[in-house]
Structure formats: C-alpha cells, structure tokens
C-alpha cells in the first residue's frame, strides 16, 4: 500500500534530483507511515516487546551484527540516473 501511494505521487511530482527539496503533506504522511512500519519490523527482528520505546540506535546493533555490509549498499534508479547510499562512501578525498 505504501509503495502504491508513493508511485501515485509520481503522477504529480517527477522523480528527479531537481525535485529533491519538494515538500508535500502526502510525503510527510508517507514518511511517518514508513517509519512506523520499520519500527514494528525492527522490534520483531530484534526481539523487543511491542510496547518498548526503541529507536534506530537500538536497532543498529542487531542489524549491523547480522548484516555489517549494509552500510555499503546503494539503491540505484538507473532510469532517473539516481543513486542513494552512504554519502561518505562516494566522497573523493
């Protein structure tokens, strides 16, 4: 459902770096919903009780223990020439 809602927004706002700063109430609601889903998933994955108040720092220990390479992963959208990932990995020193 959340994916469909996001895809529907592409009828109004093109997925393009020029629109990266675009704000809409729909995007705010999507971010809140996605965050809630991730919170529920990570509580189950890490073995926390549903009523525990946890945050990403609490989950990172478990995730990095099982998937240490996750920080090196990137999401590519070749049709739009877009890449998302750890910005420190893409930095040229």
C-alpha positions in Angstrom: 0.0 0.0 0.0 2.8 2.4 0.9 4.6 1.7 -2.4 1.4 2.3 -4.4 0.9 5.6 -2.6 4.4 6.7 -3.4 4.1 5.6 -7.0 0.9 7.6 -7.3 2.8 10.8 -6.2 4.9 10.4 -9.3 1.9 11.5 -11.4 2.3 14.9 -9.8 6.0 15.2 -8.9 8.6 13.8 -11.2 11.3 11.6 -9.6 14.2 13.9 -10.3 17.1 15.5 -8.3 15.6 18.9 -9.1 12.6 18.0 -7.0 14.6 16.6 -4.1 13.5 19.6 -1.9 9.9 19.2 -2.7 7.6 19.2 0.3 4.0 17.9 0.4 1.7 16.7 3.1 1.4 13.4 1.3 5.2 12.9 1.5 5.1 13.8 5.2 2.4 11.2 5.8 4.3 8.6 3.8 7.4 9.2 5.8 5.5 8.8 9.1 3.8 5.6 7.9 7.1 4.1 6.6 8.8 4.9 9.9 6.0 3.2 11.9 6.3 0.1 9.7 10.0 0.0 10.1 9.7 0.4 13.8 7.4 -2.5 14.0 9.6 -4.7 11.8 12.8 -3.9 13.7 11.1 -4.6 17.1 10.2 -8.1 15.9 13.6 -8.6 14.2 15.5 -7.6 17.3 13.2 -9.4 19.7 11.9 -6.3 21.6 8.5 -6.1 23.0 5.9 -4.2 21.0 5.4 -1.7 23.9 9.2 -1.0 24.2 10.1 2.5 23.2 13.1 2.0 20.9 14.8 4.0 18.1 17.2 3.4 15.3 20.2 3.4 17.6 18.7 0.5 19.5 18.1 -1.5 16.3 21.5 -0.8 14.7 23.4 -3.1 17.0 21.3 -6.0 15.9 21.2 -5.2 12.2 24.9 -4.5 11.9 25.8 -7.6 13.8 23.9 -9.7 11.2 24.5 -7.5 8.1 27.6 -5.5 8.7 27.9 -4.7 4.9 24.5 -2.9 4.9 26.3 0.4 5.2 27.9 -0.2 1.8 24.6 -0.9 0.0 23.2 1.5 -2.6 19.8 2.0 -4.2 20.1 2.7 -7.9 17.3 4.1 -10.1 19.0 3.9 -13.5 16.1 5.3 -15.4 16.5 8.6 -13.5 20.3 8.4 -13.1 19.8 8.5 -9.3 21.9 6.7 -6.6 21.2 6.7 -2.9 23.7 5.3 -0.4 26.2 6.3 2.2 27.5 9.7 1.1 30.8 9.1 2.8 31.5 6.2 0.5 31.1 8.4 -2.5 33.3 11.2 -1.3 36.6 11.8 -3.0 39.4 12.8 -0.6 
